[in-house]
Amino acid sequence: MPLIQVDYSDLDHEDMANEIGVGFKHVPLLIASYLEETQSGLIKLDESISKRDYESIRSDAHFIKGSSGNLKFVEVYEMCKELELAASEENESFDYEGYFKAVKEAIATIK
């Protein structure tokens, strides 16, 4: 997946509830928990990228990918999948910083 700009600010909580199979009233709690968990994951991922610690990049991207997939944030899921794959291959030419920035900006639009 190429780098993309994603904007989740118009997220419809009712559609999301139906898509992930939970009650509408649970969506705000799930989103709050996701945002809290991914913030720590983003901090770790940023540190891992700056150190070029490929195993940690893979692990940190996998964590964010899984959480994003659970809530159907497909674009974040796909970008983290690319990060995870590149790190598992220790791909030195991959744009880790660019993907990180795109993931971080996409997550920042979630409300």
C-alpha positions in Angstrom: 0.0 0.0 0.0 1.4 3.4 -0.9 1.5 6.1 1.7 -1.9 7.8 2.0 -3.4 10.6 4.0 -6.3 9.3 6.0 -9.0 11.3 7.8 -11.2 9.5 10.3 -12.7 12.7 11.7 -16.1 11.9 10.1 -16.3 8.4 11.7 -19.9 7.2 12.1 -20.0 5.4 15.4 -23.2 3.6 14.5 -21.7 2.2 11.3 -18.6 1.3 13.3 -20.7 -0.5 15.9 -22.4 -2.5 13.2 -19.2 -3.3 11.4 -17.3 -4.6 14.4 -20.4 -6.3 16.0 -20.8 -4.3 19.2 -23.5 -2.1 20.7 -23.4 1.5 19.7 -22.9 2.6 23.4 -19.5 0.7 23.5 -17.9 2.5 20.6 -16.7 5.6 22.5 -15.1 3.4 25.1 -13.4 1.3 22.5 -12.1 4.3 20.7 -10.8 5.9 23.9 -9.0 2.7 24.8 -7.6 2.4 21.2 -6.3 5.9 21.3 -4.7 5.4 24.7 -3.0 2.2 23.8 -1.9 3.3 20.4 -0.3 6.5 21.8 2.1 4.3 23.8 2.6 2.1 20.8 3.4 5.1 18.6 6.0 6.4 21.1 7.7 2.9 21.1 7.5 2.7 17.3 9.1 6.1 16.9 12.0 5.1 19.2 12.4 1.8 17.4 12.5 3.5 14.0 15.1 6.1 15.2 17.3 3.3 16.4 16.7 1.1 13.3 15.8 -1.7 15.7 14.1 -3.9 13.1 12.7 -6.5 15.6 11.2 -3.7 17.7 9.8 -1.9 14.7 8.2 -5.2 13.6 6.7 -5.8 17.0 5.5 -2.2 17.6 3.9 -2.0 14.1 2.3 -5.4 14.7 0.7 -4.2 17.9 -0.8 -1.1 16.2 -1.8 -3.1 13.2 -3.8 -5.5 15.4 -5.6 -2.9 17.3 -6.4 -1.0 14.1 -7.7 -4.1 12.4 -10.0 -4.9 15.3 -11.7 -1.5 14.9 -11.6 -1.6 11.1 -9.2 1.3 10.6 -8.2 -0.4 7.4 -5.7 2.2 6.1 -3.8 2.3 9.4 -3.8 -1.5 9.5 -2.4 -1.7 5.9 0.3 0.9 6.5 1.4 -0.9 9.7 1.4 -4.2 7.8 3.9 -2.6 5.4 6.0 -1.4 8.3 6.0 -4.8 9.9 6.9 -6.6 6.7 9.7 -4.2 5.8 11.2 -4.5 9.3 10.9 -8.3 9.3 13.0 -8.2 6.1 15.3 -5.6 7.6 14.7 -3.5 4.5 17.1 -0.6 4.9 15.6 1.4 2.0 12.0 1.4 3.3 10.5 4.8 4.2 9.9 4.0 7.9 9.7 7.6 8.9 7.2 8.4 6.2 4.9 5.5 7.1 5.2 6.4 10.8 4.2 10.0 10.1 1.2 8.8 8.0 0.0 6.4 10.7 0.4 8.9 13.4 -1.5 11.6 11.5 -4.3 9.2 10.6 -4.7 8.1 14.3 -4.7 11.8 15.3 -7.9 12.3 13.3 -9.9 9.7 15.2 -12.4 11.2 17.7 
